[in-house]
Amino acid sequence: RVRANQALYERMYHDLPHEGDNNIHRGILNSDLLYSGSMGNSGTPTIELEILNYRAISTAYSSASSTSQSNGEGFDRTTDMTGHAV
């Protein structure tokens, strides 16, 4: 757990691209981990994050969609899980 404080707020507000807009944002943390989450924007905001194991997801996705074209990692050839071009 990370304790919320002013420094964490400043870092998340200024250094990271996601806003407190109640929308779900996704991204890549490193070669093994993905995140999905949202942050509220009024009153007492809450942050909800889900950390996902990339290798487990890509293996399951590849098995489930054997008819689709993939790059061997379970994702489309031109985009990663976040929709960004690769």
Biotite code that builds the C-alpha atoms (Angstrom):
import biotite.structure as struc

atoms = struc.array([
    struc.Atom([0.000, 0.000, 0.000], chain_id="A", res_id=1, res_name="ARG", atom_name="CA", element="C"),
    struc.Atom([1.006, 3.569, -0.620], chain_id="A", res_id=2, res_name="VAL", atom_name="CA", element="C"),
    struc.Atom([-0.167, 6.235, 1.774], chain_id="A", res_id=3, res_name="ARG", atom_name="CA", element="C"),
    struc.Atom([-1.695, 9.221, 0.013], chain_id="A", res_id=4, res_name="ALA", atom_name="CA", element="C"),
    struc.Atom([-0.037, 12.564, 0.682], chain_id="A", res_id=5, res_name="ASN", atom_name="CA", element="C"),
    struc.Atom([0.535, 15.882, -1.072], chain_id="A", res_id=6, res_name="GLN", atom_name="CA", element="C"),
    struc.Atom([3.663, 14.635, -2.875], chain_id="A", res_id=7, res_name="ALA", atom_name="CA", element="C"),
    struc.Atom([1.792, 11.647, -4.325], chain_id="A", res_id=8, res_name="LEU", atom_name="CA", element="C"),
    struc.Atom([-1.050, 13.921, -5.412], chain_id="A", res_id=9, res_name="TYR", atom_name="CA", element="C"),
    struc.Atom([1.371, 16.323, -7.133], chain_id="A", res_id=10, res_name="GLU", atom_name="CA", element="C"),
    struc.Atom([3.146, 13.467, -8.903], chain_id="A", res_id=11, res_name="ARG", atom_name="CA", element="C"),
    struc.Atom([-0.091, 11.906, -10.138], chain_id="A", res_id=12, res_name="MET", atom_name="CA", element="C"),
    struc.Atom([-1.591, 15.249, -11.133], chain_id="A", res_id=13, res_name="TYR", atom_name="CA", element="C"),
    struc.Atom([1.407, 16.745, -12.929], chain_id="A", res_id=14, res_name="HIS", atom_name="CA", element="C"),
    struc.Atom([3.601, 13.830, -14.038], chain_id="A", res_id=15, res_name="ASP", atom_name="CA", element="C"),
    struc.Atom([1.049, 11.272, -15.180], chain_id="A", res_id=16, res_name="LEU", atom_name="CA", element="C"),
    struc.Atom([-1.239, 11.736, -18.179], chain_id="A", res_id=17, res_name="PRO", atom_name="CA", element="C"),
    struc.Atom([-4.513, 10.521, -16.655], chain_id="A", res_id=18, res_name="HIS", atom_name="CA", element="C"),
    struc.Atom([-7.050, 12.927, -15.233], chain_id="A", res_id=19, res_name="GLU", atom_name="CA", element="C"),
    struc.Atom([-9.556, 12.457, -12.436], chain_id="A", res_id=20, res_name="GLY", atom_name="CA", element="C"),
    struc.Atom([-12.437, 12.221, -14.887], chain_id="A", res_id=21, res_name="ASP", atom_name="CA", element="C"),
    struc.Atom([-14.133, 8.965, -13.846], chain_id="A", res_id=22, res_name="ASN", atom_name="CA", element="C"),
    struc.Atom([-13.017, 7.372, -17.134], chain_id="A", res_id=23, res_name="ASN", atom_name="CA", element="C"),
    struc.Atom([-11.142, 4.086, -17.200], chain_id="A", res_id=24, res_name="ILE", atom_name="CA", element="C"),
    struc.Atom([-7.510, 4.421, -18.253], chain_id="A", res_id=25, res_name="HIS", atom_name="CA", element="C"),
    struc.Atom([-5.219, 1.538, -19.190], chain_id="A", res_id=26, res_name="ARG", atom_name="CA", element="C"),
    struc.Atom([-1.502, 1.276, -19.666], chain_id="A", res_id=27, res_name="GLY", atom_name="CA", element="C"),
    struc.Atom([1.657, -0.777, -19.408], chain_id="A", res_id=28, res_name="ILE", atom_name="CA", element="C"),
    struc.Atom([3.683, -0.681, -16.184], chain_id="A", res_id=29, res_name="LEU", atom_name="CA", element="C"),
    struc.Atom([6.525, -2.928, -17.366], chain_id="A", res_id=30, res_name="ASN", atom_name="CA", element="C"),
    struc.Atom([7.014, -6.011, -19.536], chain_id="A", res_id=31, res_name="SER", atom_name="CA", element="C"),
    struc.Atom([4.895, -8.178, -17.228], chain_id="A", res_id=32, res_name="ASP", atom_name="CA", element="C"),
    struc.Atom([2.272, -5.848, -15.728], chain_id="A", res_id=33, res_name="LEU", atom_name="CA", element="C"),
    struc.Atom([-0.645, -3.842, -17.106], chain_id="A", res_id=34, res_name="LEU", atom_name="CA", element="C"),
    struc.Atom([-2.981, -1.540, -15.226], chain_id="A", res_id=35, res_name="TYR", atom_name="CA", element="C"),
    struc.Atom([-6.589, -0.529, -15.589], chain_id="A", res_id=36, res_name="SER", atom_name="CA", element="C"),
    struc.Atom([-8.236, 2.026, -13.350], chain_id="A", res_id=37, res_name="GLY", atom_name="CA", element="C"),
    struc.Atom([-10.083, 5.251, -12.793], chain_id="A", res_id=38, res_name="SER", atom_name="CA", element="C"),
    struc.Atom([-9.997, 8.217, -10.448], chain_id="A", res_id=39, res_name="MET", atom_name="CA", element="C"),
    struc.Atom([-13.015, 10.228, -9.318], chain_id="A", res_id=40, res_name="GLY", atom_name="CA", element="C"),
    struc.Atom([-13.063, 13.980, -9.814], chain_id="A", res_id=41, res_name="ASN", atom_name="CA", element="C"),
    struc.Atom([-15.131, 15.580, -7.072], chain_id="A", res_id=42, res_name="SER", atom_name="CA", element="C"),
    struc.Atom([-15.660, 15.516, -3.333], chain_id="A", res_id=43, res_name="GLY", atom_name="CA", element="C"),
    struc.Atom([-13.347, 12.931, -1.856], chain_id="A", res_id=44, res_name="THR", atom_name="CA", element="C"),
    struc.Atom([-11.868, 11.249, -4.937], chain_id="A", res_id=45, res_name="PRO", atom_name="CA", element="C"),
    struc.Atom([-11.130, 7.561, -4.917], chain_id="A", res_id=46, res_name="THR", atom_name="CA", element="C"),
    struc.Atom([-8.656, 5.686, -7.051], chain_id="A", res_id=47, res_name="ILE", atom_name="CA", element="C"),
    struc.Atom([-9.463, 2.171, -8.217], chain_id="A", res_id=48, res_name="GLU", atom_name="CA", element="C"),
    struc.Atom([-6.659, 0.213, -9.875], chain_id="A", res_id=49, res_name="LEU", atom_name="CA", element="C"),
    struc.Atom([-6.434, -3.296, -11.208], chain_id="A", res_id=50, res_name="GLU", atom_name="CA", element="C"),
    struc.Atom([-2.940, -4.661, -11.820], chain_id="A", res_id=51, res_name="ILE", atom_name="CA", element="C"),
    struc.Atom([-2.898, -7.434, -14.418], chain_id="A", res_id=52, res_name="LEU", atom_name="CA", element="C"),
    struc.Atom([-0.255, -9.995, -15.313], chain_id="A", res_id=53, res_name="ASN", atom_name="CA", element="C"),
    struc.Atom([0.440, -9.467, -19.033], chain_id="A", res_id=54, res_name="TYR", atom_name="CA", element="C"),
    struc.Atom([1.793, -12.959, -19.670], chain_id="A", res_id=55, res_name="ARG", atom_name="CA", element="C"),
    struc.Atom([-1.238, -14.698, -18.125], chain_id="A", res_id=56, res_name="ALA", atom_name="CA", element="C"),
    struc.Atom([-3.673, -12.475, -20.027], chain_id="A", res_id=57, res_name="ILE", atom_name="CA", element="C"),
    struc.Atom([-1.914, -12.840, -23.364], chain_id="A", res_id=58, res_name="SER", atom_name="CA", element="C"),
    struc.Atom([-1.769, -16.634, -23.004], chain_id="A", res_id=59, res_name="THR", atom_name="CA", element="C"),
    struc.Atom([-5.477, -16.842, -22.183], chain_id="A", res_id=60, res_name="ALA", atom_name="CA", element="C"),
    struc.Atom([-6.354, -14.403, -24.982], chain_id="A", res_id=61, res_name="TYR", atom_name="CA", element="C"),
    struc.Atom([-4.292, -16.349, -27.526], chain_id="A", res_id=62, res_name="SER", atom_name="CA", element="C"),
    struc.Atom([-6.005, -19.593, -26.567], chain_id="A", res_id=63, res_name="SER", atom_name="CA", element="C"),
    struc.Atom([-9.487, -18.066, -26.735], chain_id="A", res_id=64, res_name="ALA", atom_name="CA", element="C"),
    struc.Atom([-9.035, -16.381, -30.111], chain_id="A", res_id=65, res_name="SER", atom_name="CA", element="C"),
    struc.Atom([-7.200, -18.923, -32.209], chain_id="A", res_id=66, res_name="SER", atom_name="CA", element="C"),
    struc.Atom([-8.974, -17.710, -35.357], chain_id="A", res_id=67, res_name="THR", atom_name="CA", element="C"),
    struc.Atom([-7.798, -14.102, -35.057], chain_id="A", res_id=68, res_name="SER", atom_name="CA", element="C"),
    struc.Atom([-4.449, -12.882, -36.326], chain_id="A", res_id=69, res_name="GLN", atom_name="CA", element="C"),
    struc.Atom([-2.112, -12.069, -33.480], chain_id="A", res_id=70, res_name="SER", atom_name="CA", element="C"),
    struc.Atom([1.552, -11.294, -32.993], chain_id="A", res_id=71, res_name="ASN", atom_name="CA", element="C"),
    struc.Atom([2.064, -14.371, -30.815], chain_id="A", res_id=72, res_name="GLY", atom_name="CA", element="C"),
    struc.Atom([1.470, -12.377, -27.655], chain_id="A", res_id=73, res_name="GLU", atom_name="CA", element="C"),
    struc.Atom([-2.310, -12.356, -27.947], chain_id="A", res_id=74, res_name="GLY", atom_name="CA", element="C"),
    struc.Atom([-2.687, -8.803, -29.204], chain_id="A", res_id=75, res_name="PHE", atom_name="CA", element="C"),
    struc.Atom([-3.387, -7.345, -32.610], chain_id="A", res_id=76, res_name="ASP", atom_name="CA", element="C"),
    struc.Atom([-0.299, -6.723, -34.759], chain_id="A", res_id=77, res_name="ARG", atom_name="CA", element="C"),
    struc.Atom([-0.695, -2.957, -34.745], chain_id="A", res_id=78, res_name="THR", atom_name="CA", element="C"),
    struc.Atom([-1.923, -2.130, -31.236], chain_id="A", res_id=79, res_name="THR", atom_name="CA", element="C"),
    struc.Atom([-1.227, -3.223, -27.699], chain_id="A", res_id=80, res_name="ASP", atom_name="CA", element="C"),
    struc.Atom([-3.877, -3.723, -25.015], chain_id="A", res_id=81, res_name="MET", atom_name="CA", element="C"),
    struc.Atom([-4.181, 0.032, -24.483], chain_id="A", res_id=82, res_name="THR", atom_name="CA", element="C"),
    struc.Atom([-4.860, 0.685, -28.168], chain_id="A", res_id=83, res_name="GLY", atom_name="CA", element="C"),
    struc.Atom([-1.475, 2.321, -28.772], chain_id="A", res_id=84, res_name="HIS", atom_name="CA", element="C"),
    struc.Atom([0.391, 1.485, -31.956], chain_id="A", res_id=85, res_name="ALA", atom_name="CA", element="C"),
    struc.Atom([3.318, -0.876, -31.535], chain_id="A", res_id=86, res_name="VAL", atom_name="CA", element="C"),
])
